[in-house]
Amino acid sequence: MFYDRTVRVAYREEPCRGALNRVRGMPFAWSLNPYMGCAHRCTFCYVRAFEQRADRPAGERYGRSIRVKVNVAEVLRAELARPSWDSSDVVIGAATDPYQPAEGRYRLTRACIEILASRGNPFSIITRGPLIVRDVDVLAAAASRASVSVTFSVPTLDEAVWRTTEPGTAPPKQRLRALSVLARAGVRASVGMAPILPGLSDRPDQLRRVVEAARSAGACGVWANLLHLKPGTREHFLDCLERDWPELLPRYESLYERGRAYLPTREVQPVRDQVRALARSYRIRDRRKAPLEPPAGHEQLSLLSA
């Protein structure tokens, strides 16, 4: 296996002209990304496809240079003040993790959610970063005024798969502990099991471990999706697969044959059905106003160890 957690990252402090991005073809209309590029460097990251289309590095160089939008909070404040703004839900982190390491220094995500909270504007956050617990105060305050939700990406608890495919991220159990902190503070926090990787993280026992841990952490919901391989992401992921699990390369070339980006329903639906059935079995639901007790017949997975 190839474990690399020492890659140097350069940070470029550059102003932005716009903070909110209009999104098409997605279940949300507006996104906000305080940074461009992501130091997590996940091998499967779908943003690599966007970077290739924009003629920016999508392979090994992706994630080694991060643009820091130093004025993003001020720009966001001005955009929300426009008479035309209709207080639509804003998704933070659709194209870069808002709680990657840079946030510890620059605090741009915190500044943005403070502005959204001050206006009672609904927002959602997608992250792999436990640093989010630093902002539990403003998240809880925002949740008392508007719809606020956080999705923690936890595709697997398998340590080898995590270390190899998410080389710059915090351990999954740390993310689950962060979820527990937010849920207990009244913030709707869920787990997104995405992407699940065929032959690597889709075994029934692996899926069960994640759902069980999500339940123990107090997750309000769990959803799952399988790997997408668009150009840019495809080349990099398959190169990494050949390096780390060469025996699986023929299977992936067959599953994603002729440049196919999305798996057929017959491959995706059984996994989604398993996760949905597990979520029902563990009675995962919004329990923010109830004590977090383990379901009958199931042992609670300890989240206190790394």
N, C-alpha and C positions, 0 to 999 in steps of 0.2 A: 504494500500500500504506500501511497505517496501523501505524507502529511506535511503541509507547509503552512505554518502560522507565523512566519517571520518576514513576509514580503513587505518591502518598504512602500509606503504610500505617500504621494505628494499631494498637498492640498493647495488649490488655487483659489484665492479670495477674489471673486468677481461679482459685480452687481448684476441684477437681473432687471429686465424691463417689465416682466409680468410675473405674477405669483400663481394665479389660478390658470389652469389649463383646461380648455374644453375637450371633452372626451367623447368619442363616437364609437358605437359598436360594443359598448360595455354596459353593465347594469347601473352605472352611475354617470353623471354628466360632467362633474368637475373633479379635478385632481390638483394636489399641491405637493411639490417635492422640494424641500429646502436645500437639497444637495443634488448634484448630477454625478452619477457614478456611484458604485457601492463597494466598500472595502471587504464585504463578506465574500465576494468572488465565488458564489455558488456555481458549480459546474453546469447546472441545469437552468440558470436564470434566464427567463424569457426576455429580459431587457437587452440581452446580447443581440437579439434579432433587431430591436429598434436601433441599437448602436451601429450595426452593420449597414442598415438602410441609410443612416445619416453619415456614412463613411467615417465612423469613429471606431477605435479598437474594440473588437468583440471577443477576441481570443484570450491568450494569456495576459495581454496587456490591460485588459478590462479590469477596473477596480484598483489600478495602481496610481491613478490620477483622479482626484475628486474635486469637482467644482463646488465651492462654497458660496451660496448666494447670500452674500453678507447683508444685503438690504431687503431680503425677502419679506420680513415682517412689516416693514414700513410700506412696501408696495402692496401687500395684502390688506393692510388697514385702509389704504386709499381705494382699493378695488371694492371692498365690502361697503364702503361709504357711498358708492355710486347709486343714484336713484334707480338704475336699471337692475341692481342686484336683488334677486328674489329669495335670498336665504336658502338656496339649494344646499343639499348635503354635499360636503367636500370630503374626498377620500385622500388621506395623507399617506404616502408611501407606496403608491401603485407602481412607480418606476425606480425607486431607490429606497433603501431602508432609512426612515427618519430617525432611528435610534442606533445608527452605526456609530463607531467610535468618535467620529468628528463631532457628534452632538454633545459629547461630554465637555468639549471646549467651547464650541460656538453657541450652543443653546438656542439654535434657530427654531427647532421644532417646538420647544417650550414657548418661545416668543409668539409663534404663530397660533398655537392653541389657546394662549392667553387672550389673543385678539379675537379669535372665534368665540371663545367663552364670554367675553365682555359684550358681545353682540347677540348672544343666545343662538348662534348659528350652529346647526347640527353638523357633526363631522364623524368620520370613521378613520381608524388608524390600522395599518397592516405592518407588522414588525416581527423580527427575530431578536430584538434587542431588549434584554432585561433592564437596561438603563431607564426604561419607561417608568419604573417605580419611583424615580426621582420626582416625577411630575404628577404623582398620585393626587396631590392637593388640588392642582388646577383641573385635572381630569374629573375628580369628584365634584368640584364646584360647577364645572361645565355640564356634567350629567344631571345636575339638579335643575338646570335651566332649559336644556335641549337634548335631543337624541344624540348620545355619544356611544360609540362602540369601538372595541379594540379586538383585532384578530391576531393571535399569535400563530405564526407558521411553525408547526411541529409535524413534519411529515413522518418522522420515525424516532424511536428511542434507541435504535441499533447504533452502538457507538462507532463501529467501523464504517458504516454507511454515512453517518453524520460527519465524522472527521474527514472522510475522503471527498464527499460531495459538497460540504459546506465549510471549507477550510478556514474562513475568517469569522465564523459565528460563535456565539456563546453556546454552551451545552444545552440541549433541549430541556433538561430538568430545571435549569435556571430560568428558562422562559416560563415553565409551568409554575414555578414559585412566584414569578412576577405576576402571572395571571391571578394567582390566589390573592395576592396583595390588592390588586385592582378590584377583584370581585367583592372582597370584603369591605372595600371602601365605597361600594355602590356603583361601580362602573361595569357596564355590560362587557364581559370579556369571553371570547370564544377561541376555539382551536380550529385552524385550517390545516388539514392533513394534505399538504400539496407542496411539491408534486410527489405522489407515490410512484416509485420506480419499479417497473416490472422486473421480477426476478431478484430484486434487492430489498425492497421494503413492503412487498405486497402479500407476504405470507399471513395466514389468519392469526397466528400468534403475535406477529408484529403489529398488526392492526389492533388487536385486542389490547395490547400493552399501552398503546397511545390513548385509546378511548378510556381505558381504566384510569390512567394517570390524569386525563382531562377531567374526569368525573371527580377524582380525589382533590384536584386543585380548585374545583368550583366552577368549571367552565359552564357558560350559559348555553353553549351549542357546540356542535362538531360538524364539519363538512369535509368532503374529500374530493380530490381531483387527481388525475394521472398526468404523467409527463407530456408536455407539448414540445415539439422539436421543429421550430421554424428556422429558416436559414439564418445563420449567425449563431444561434444556440445549438443547432444540430451538429455543426462541424466541431465545435469545441467539446460538446458533451461526448460525442462518439470518440473523439481523440482521447479524452480522459478515460472513457470506458475501456478502450483498447489497452491503455496503460495499466489500469487498476483491476479490471475484471475482463481480460481478453476472451475468456470462455463464453461471455454473454454477448459479445459483439455480433455473431451471426443471428442471434435471436432478435436483437434490436434492429438490425438491417432488414430482417423479415417483417417485424412489426411496423416499422416506419419505411416500408419499401417505396421506391419511386418518389422519394422526397416528401412522403406524407408527413404532415405536421401533427395531426390529431389521430389518436387511436380510434378504431371503429367501436361502435356501441357494444358489440359483443365482448370486447376486452375491458371496456370501462365500467359498464353497468354492474357486473358481478361484484367488483370491488366496492363501488358506491353502495350497493345493496348490503354488503357485509358491514360497512361502517354504519349505515343507517340502522341496521338490526342491532348492532352493538350499542349504539346510542340509546335505542329504546330499552335494551336489556339493562343498561346501567342508569336508566332514567335521567339522562342528561337534559336539563332544562334550566330556565332562569330561576335560580334559587337565592337571589341576592338578599331576599328578606327572610330567609329561613336558615336554620343552622345547617352547616355542611356536614351531614352525616353519611357514612358509607351505605350503599344499598345492601339489603339483606342478601346473604349468600355470596358476597364478594369481599375479598380482602382489599383494604385500602393500600395503594402503592405509595411507599414512602417517597416524599419529595425533599427530604432533608439531606440526602446524600448527593454528591455531584454526579 
